Amino acid sequence: MVADISDGRGFFTGIVHDISRSGLALENIPAKVNSHADQLTVIVNGRGGRFKLSLSPKWENIADRQKLIGGRIEQCSVAWTNFVMHFEPEPDDIWGNS
């Protein structure tokens, strides 16, 4: 999925690397994104949905001119929670096998 990201100073595009109900990781983000900002505004587009999230950055990895940023979701819609739950494994399927 594609993500549009704002750090309060600029707008950037990245790829959603990993998701959960409480967090996500973004990759292929330009290194100039301020990952030390208190909050990033992230618009996630894909799989038939468009979701606006407030993300508190918690960690980053920098390689060349790009970053991988992970953070905690501070604000999201019920639609996001339902979307993520759709991809979670069944409670008795600890290995995620269908």
Buried (B, 14 or more C-beta within 10 A) or exposed (E): BEBBBBBEEEEBBBBBBEBEBEBBBBBBBEEEBEBEBEBBBBBBBEEEEEBBBBBBBEEBEEEEEBBBBBBEBBEBEEEBBEBBEEEEEEEEEEEEEE
